[in-house]
Every structure is written in structure tokens, then in C-alpha cells.
Amino acid sequence: MINVSGTTPLQRVFLLGGVIAMAVVVTASNILVEMPINDWLTWGALSYPFAFLVTDLTNRALGASKARIVVCVGFAAAVIMSLLFADPRIALASGSAFLLAHLLDIFLFDKLRQAAWWKAPLFSSVIASFLDTVIFFSLAFAGTGLPWETWALGDYGIKLFMVAVLILPFRGLLKFTDPLTLASTAR
């Protein structure tokens, strides 16, 4: 059972929304990563960076402990869905990369939380995306004969681009997370 003691109904809704969004993003990305656009890129590269947006918004709104809940529950749901709809090797690689990278993202974001609004999501996502890319592509595609090295480079390039693009929605969504943050720190 998930411990949601000390949270308001609005925070629980936000938490549930984060879990659902995370499961959808990761499941879709696991399916889309098997659909190459070219030798440098798969469709999964375009959807997966939204997982970092979900993690960072949850971390900003509810704190690191609740962000870890979103990552862990989202991870479990995504692994189950991925095993049903994606190749098992992809599911294993995705689960491993996802869990390690998002826990690193949460840790780094939390350390940078008090800095300028953009530093925590930017730096945590850039560093965690690198770890995610290295783990995922080496586990998922090494030894398959597929051009996974170039896919990894293309994927990381897109992740960097998407991190820069998603900073703007992150900033815009902060106004919706402020009441959640204030309510959680008042306890």
C-alpha cells in the first residue's frame, strides 16, 4: 500500500495523475522505440522525455519522497504493460534504465531545488537522460546487429532538445503546483 498520509485530496489526485502519466509515457515509449525513423532516431526518443517532466513536476509539487512513489509505481505499471506489449528485452532494458535514471533525476533535482527555477529540471534531466540512454541502448540492442550506437546518439540528442523545449511547459505548470507545494510544507 502506498503511504499518502499527510497529503491533501488535491495532492493525492496529483500523485495519481503522475503515476498514470508515467505508466502511459513509458509504455508508449517502449513500443515506439522499436519503430526507427532513420539510422539515428526512433519514435520513442520523442515521447520518453515527457517522463522526466512528470518526475520533475511531481518533485517540485510534492517533494522527493512522493516523486519516488510516482517513479516506483509508474515503473511497476510500465513494466507490466511493456511485458504485455513490447519485446521482453526492451522491457528489461527500459525498466532498468528508467528506474536508475529517474531515481538519479529525483536526487539531483532535490539537491538543486533551491536554485533558480530552471536549474533543477535542466541539470537533473540532462544528467539522468545520459544515464538512461547508456543503460537502455546497451541492454536493449547490444549484439543485435542493429545500429544502436547511432540510435543512442540520436536519442540523447533528442532528449537534450526536449529537455530544453519542456523547460517552458515546466515553468508554465509551476503555477499549478505552487498550491500543492504550499499545502505539503504547511504540515
ABEGO torsion letter per residue (X at the ends): XBBABGBBAAAAAAAAAAAAAAAAAAAAAAAAAABBABAABBAAAAAAAAAAAAAAAAAAAAEAAAAAAAAAAAAAAAAAAAAAABBAAAAAAAAAAAAAAAAAAAAAAAAAAABBAAAAAAAAAAAAAAAAAAAAAAAAABGAGBBAAAAAAAAAAAAAAAAAAAAAAAAAAAAAAAAAAAAAAAX
